[in-house]
């Protein structure tokens, strides 16, 4: 397993370099996982990408570095202490790096000689390919995917110059991931929505959720999806609700601040029983918080958002593959149960890219619950399941009513105490049905464990690695549960494993242990310890293991 860091200032081509390198590595057969750390500015600042790759499936990043590609002085100054003893620092000859591990290449001088000072990053890319024993031919197919035709030749020359400037350092190991896809979590969500039959996507740009809208807009014509950039998040969710009422599968996406503006309309979808999928790609709050960083602090907000009580489901994708399938499932549940389904991702998952196996479309299905009505149509008819008949306006001779006030079975406004009680009970009965199809949390580790770690969503990768490291290094018996369905909360496997555990540790990216609180509220199960991180940077498996073994 190798860990590389490419760092520099915004505008130096870090993102393009990382994207081309990860694609080249994947095509050579490596499993790749790339996380991105960048500041909320157009130019300047300190940004970097961490590329981890190897022969085995890579599920998360590492902060222990085998190589640093420093495109500026700040990168060398900040990250050299993370470098392994046998690692390297690839940098320009003008960078002050008094370290025996430094490999200095005239990146900037070579770029200027080629007539384009902006291709120094391509010189560095060529050097990295040589260090890891890759062939130059691999870039011939990759460059056209990232660059306009007029820039391809100069970048090819830059890559070739960097390739010739260094000697091969590592022997290439064969991999088995050539036929996998490489994509970001946000793109996986977008692809899941398209597969589910998405027809309308409405949003107002807000980091880190904007990537979903950008991808859908790029594929909109081809996929038959209308993408609308609304004037704000209030308009975005109301447009999506209107589209769904009219019969189109609809989704809206934002981050926590934008979701704050959506909550009243979320209640409209709840009381009007309109299918709706909402994506929240979390970042730290409150207010503007850290726009380009990660956190898991919106869990309780998503579960309780909007006034009053109504059924909803909250799903937290655990990895890139799960993001695709859970998005399809979100549409299916929204359609069948006629309620909002909320997808709770985060910046780490959304912006990170990873190799994933080609999605199996035979595993996905979205129900079409529309049904004909014989005779009288009661849109909100009392039923044992809580799910009422639903027709689309203009598709039948019936009057299709909707109301944001409390209403009777026909959709007419009422203030009857009896009708109010019956209607609330009808809606909440949907959760009784939904609980029957909840997905239990993933269990990681040996069955004969002593210590159980518990997390949710994007903690899947770090917890997977932490369990392996803890069992290798300590001689102890560690396991983990990672939740994807978080509301309603599946409890059968949790209660089973909790009975076996001698100690339970909550691991989350927030300050208050929100999942632990939810588990305590739902089951009465409490934790012996919490490992929490809320500085905007994702925990690694190594850091989790170190904190546990260090007695924190």
N, C-alpha and C positions, 0 to 999 in steps of 0.2 A: 504494500500500500504506500503511495506517495502523496505528499501534501505540498502543494505549491501556492505561493501568494504572489499575485500581480498587483502592484500598488503604484499610485501616482496621484496627480491632481485631476479633478473633473476636466474633461476636454483633451486629455492625453491619449484617449483611445483605449482605456483599460477594459471597458465593457466589450468592445469589438474584439480585442485581443483574446480575452478570456473565452468569448463565445466561439471564436475560430479554433482555439486550442482544444477546448472541450469536445468540439465536434471531430477534430482530427484524432483525438485520443479514443473517442468512441468508435470511430471507423477502423481503428487499429485493434478493436476488440476489448478495450477497457470499460469497466463500469466507472461512471463519472458522477460526482456530486459537486456542484459549484454553488457556494453561498456568496452573497454580495453585501458589502458594507460600504455605504456611501452617504455623503452629507447632503443636506437639503439646499443645494446651490447648483447653478448651471456651470460655473467654472471655479477652479481653485479648490481649496480644502484637501483633506486626505481621504482618498477612496481606495478600496482594494477588493479583489475577488480571491476567494480561497477555492482552489481546485484540488479535489481529492480523487484519486483514481487507483484502480488495481484490478486484479483478476477476479476477486470476489465482489459480490454486490455491496456497493457503498450506500449507506443510508443517512449519513450526516457528515458534518465537517469536523476538522481537527485544528487546533491552534499550535500543534507541534509541527514545525515546518522542515521539509527536506530541501526546499528551494525558495528563494525570494527573487522575483524579477522587479527590481527597483527602478521605476521610470523617473523618480525624483529623489532628492536627498532625504526628505522626510520619511519615506518608506524605509530606507536603510537605517535611519536613526531609530525609528519606532520598533521595528520588527526583528532586528538582528538577535535580540535576546531569546526569541522563540525558536531560533534555528538550531537544528540538531548538530552535534559535533562534526558529522561527516557531510553536512549539507553544503549549499553554495548560495552565494549572492551574485546574481547576474545584474550588472549595472553599467551605466555609461562611464567612460574614462574620466569624465569631469566630476563624478560623485565621490565624495570623501568617504571611503569605506576601508579603513585600515584593518583589514581582517584577512587572514590567510585563506579564508574560504571564498574570497571575492573573485569573480571572473569578470574582468573589465573588458568591455567591447565598445568601440567608438559608435554608439548608437546614433547620437545626434550628428556627428561628423559624416557618417555614412549616408544618413538621410539627406543632409544638405548637398552632398556630392551627387545624389540622385535627382536633385532639383525639387525636392518636396520635404520640408522639415517635419511634416506631420507623420511620416512613415517610420519614425524611429521605433515605434511599437512593433512594426512588422519585422524590423531587423531583430528585435528581441525574440519575436515568435520563431524566426528561423533558427536562432541560437538554441532555443528550448527544444525544438524538434530534433536538432542534432544531438543535444545532450542525452536525450532519451531514445536515441537510435531510430527515430522515425525517418521515413523517406520524404524528399521534397515533393514527390508526385502527389502526395496526399492533399496538398494545398490547391492543386489545379482545379478540383471540383468544388472546393470550399469557398475560395475567393469570390466567385460569381454569386454566391448566396448572400454575401454581405456587402459587396461593393458594386458601384456602377462600372460599366465597361471601361470608361475612360481612366479609372484609377487602378485597374487590375494589373497592368504591365509594370507600373512603378512599384507596386507592392510585391509583385513576384520577384523583382530585382532586389528589393529590400530583404525579403525573406531569404533569398539565395545568398546575399552578402552575409547575413547573420549566421547562416548555416555553415559557411566556410570559415567563419571567424573563431569557431570553438571546436574542441575535440569531443567525440562521443564519450559520455561519462557512465551511462547505465546501459546494460544489455536489455534489449527489448524482450518482454515476456508476452507470450501469446495469450490472447483473451478470447472470450466467447460471447461478447456483447455487440458484435458488428451489426446484427440485425435488429437491435433494440432502437427505440426512439429516444431522443433527448429533448426534453421540454421542461418549461417552468411549471410550478404549481398553478399559477394563474391561467396558463394556456391549457393545462389539464382540466381545470374547471370549465373553461370556455368550450373545449372539445366535448366535455360531458354534456353541457347544455345543448350544443348543436345535435349531438346524438339523441338527446331526449326529445327533439323536435321543437327547440326554441324558435320562435318567430319574431319576438320583439324584445330587444334589450334596451333599457333606458338607464342613463346614469349621468351624474355630474362628476367631472374628473376630480379624484382625490387619491393621493398616494396612500397606501400602495395598491389600491384596487384598480387604478386606471389601466393597468396592463390587460385586464380582462376585456375592457371596452376596446382597447387598441387592437387586440387580436381578433375580436368578433367583427370589428369594422373592416379589418383587412380581408376577412373571409365572408363578409355579409352577403355580397352578391352571389358568390359561389354556393353558399349554404342556404340562401333564401331567408336571411335574418335581417330585419330592419333594426339598425342601431341608431338611437336618438340621443344626442347630447342635450340634456335638459338644462334649463336655466338655473336649477338648484336641485337639491335632493328631495325636497317636498314635491316638486313637479315630477321628478323621476319616478318615485314610487307610485304616485297617483296615475301617471301614464301607464305604468305596468299593470296596476289594478284594472284600469279601464280596458286595456288590451285583453287581459284575462277574462273579464266579464263578457267581452265581445267574442270570446272563443279562441283567442290566440295564446299559445303557451308563452309566458312572459317571465322575465327576470330583471332585477335591478341589483346593482352592486355599489359598494362604498366602503369607507372605513368607519371607525367608531364615531367620529365627529359628524359625518354625514348621516349615519344611522340615527344619531340623536334627533335630527330633523325629521326623520321618517316615522317616528313612533306613533303619532296620532293616526296617520294613514294605515299603519300596520294594524291598529285596532279596527279600522274600517274593513280591511280584508278579513279580520277575525269575526266580526259580528255579521258581515254580509256573506261570509262563508265562500270567499272567492279564492281559488288556488293562486298561490304566489310564492316565488322563490326569491329570497333576498340573500346576497353574499356580503359578509362583513370581513374584509381582510384587515385584521387588527394591527394597530400601531399603538405606541404608548400615549396615553392621555394623562390628565384631562386637557380640555381645550385643544390647542394645536399640538401639544406634547412634543414628541420626536417624530416628525413626519416620515422619515425614511428608516425607522428602526422597528424592532419587533417586540411584542408582548402578548400575554394571554389574559388580559385584564377586563374583557368585555363579557365574560361568561354569564355572570348573574344578571347583567344588564340585558342581554339578549333573551334570557329566560323570562324576565319580568317586564320587558319594555311595553309601554302603552298602558293607559288607565284601564281598570277593570280586569276581568279574568276571561280568557278564551284559550282554546287549545292551539298549540303550535308545536313544531318539532325543531330541535337544534342539533345539527350534525357538525362534527369537527373532524375534517379529513386528517388522516394520520401521515400520509405521504402522497407522492405524486400519482401513483396508481389509484390509491384510495380516493383521491380528489376527483378523478374521472368518474369512477363508479358511484361514489356518493352523490355527485351532482345529478347523475341520471336518476338515482333513487329519490333524490329530493323532489324532482318533478313528478315522479310516479306517486309519491306519498301526497304531495300537494293536490294532484288531480283527484286521487281516490278519496281523500279525506276532506277535500274542499277547505283547506286551511293554509296559513303561511308556513313555509318550511325555511329555516334560516341556516345558511352554511357559514360556519365560523372558522375561517382560516386565519393566517397571520402573515406578516411580511416575510418571515423566514421561509415558510413554505411557498408563499406566492412568488417571491423573486428568485429563490433558489432553483436551479435546474438539475435534472438527474436523468440517468438512463432508465427507461422502463420498457418492459416487454410490450409488444403490440397488443392493444386492447382487444378483448374477445367480445365481439358484438352479439354473439349468441347468448351472452350472460345478461344483456340489458333489455329492459322492456319498460315502456311507460303505458299504463292503462289508459283506455279511452272510456271514461265512466259515463259519458253522455247516454241517456236512455230516452226512449219515447214515452209519452204519457198518454194513457187512455182516459179520456174524460177530463175531470177537474184537475188542474195543476196547482199543487201546493209547493211552492219553492222551498219552504222551511218546514215541511211536514215532519211531525214527530215520528221517529223511527227507533227501533231497538238499538241500532248501531250508531245513531246520531247523524247519519249521512242521509241527506234528503235528495229528492230528484233535482236535476239541474238541466236546464235547457239554455240554448244560446239565442239571444235576440235575433229575430228574423228567420229563424230556422224552423219555426212551427207557427201555428195559428194562435198559440197561447200568449197571454200577456206575461212577459218576463219582468218581474218587479225586483227592486233592490232598495234597501233603506239602511241608513247609518244609525237610525234610532232603533230602540227595541221594537220588535214587530211580532205579528202573529204568524201562523203557518202560511198565509197568503202573501206576507211581506208588508202588511199594512201596519202603520204605527199604532202602538198600544201602550197604555200605562197600567194595564191589569197586573196585579201582583201575582196572580195565578199563572198567567201566560209568561210573565217574566221568569218565574221560577222554572217552569217547564222548558222554556227556551234555553236558559243557561244549562240546565241539566242535559238537554238534548245535545248541545254543542260539546259539553265536557265528556259525554259518553264516547266520543271519538277517541279519546285517549285510552279508554278501556280496550278498544279494539287495537289501537296502535301498539300498546304494550305487548301484545301477543307476537309482534314481528320485530321487536327490537333486536339489535345485534349486540351480543355480549362483548365486553372488552377483550382485546388480544392478550393472551397469556404468553409471556416470554420467560424461558428458563426451565430449570429442572422441577419435576413434580415434588421432590423431597426438599423443598426450600425451607429456610428458617426466617429470612427477612424478605418482605414484599415491598417493592417500590410501586407507586401508583401515579400515573400522569394521564394526560389527554392530548389529543390533536397532534401537533408537530413535535411533541416530545417523544414520539415513537422511535425515531432514529437514534437520538441520544440515549434513550433508555435501553434500547436494544444493545448498543455498544457498552453501556455502563454495566449491564448484567453480565456480559461476557468478560469484561475486564475484572469485575469484582470476583467472579468465580475463578478466574485464572490467578489473580494476585493474592487473594486473601485465604484461599482454602475454605472459605465460607460457602453458604448455600443461599444464593440470591435469586429472586425472580421479580417479574414486573407485570402489572396490568396496565394497559393503555386503552382508554375509552375513546370511541369515535361517536357513538350515540351518547349525548350528554343530557338531553331532555326530550321526552321522559328518560330517566336514568335506569338502564338495565341493572339489576342487582343480584341475580342468581349466582353468577360466577364470582362476583365480589364477596358475597357472603360465604360462599364455599371456601375461597382462598383465605379469607380473613380468619376463619376458624383454625387454619393450619399455621398461620403466621405467628412467630414469636415476637416480631416487631414489624411495624408498618411505617413507611416513610412516604410522605407526600412530596412530589417533585413538580413544580409549576413555574411558569414565567410570569408571576405576579407577586404582589407584596402581601396579600391576605390569604392565600391558599383557598381560592374560590371553589375548586373542585372538592377539596377536603371538607369545606363548609357544606357544600351540596350533599356530599355523601353522609355527613353527620346528620343533616336535616332529614334525609330520606331514609336512612337505615339505622342511625344511632351509632354507627361505627366511627371510632376516633383514631387519630394517628399519634404515634409516639414521637415523630420528628417531622420537620418540614425542611426541604431544600428549595429555596425560592430565589429567583433572580429577576430583577426589574430595572436593569440599566439600559435596556434597549438592545442588548446583544444576546444571542441564543446560547444556552448552556451546551457544552459538549459532553459526550459520554465520559471522557477523561476527567472533566471537572466534577461531574457527579460522583464518580468513583473516588476521586481524591478527597472530596468533602466528607464522604461516608467513612473512608478509611482513616481520615484525619480526625474523626470524632466530632465533626460539626453537627 
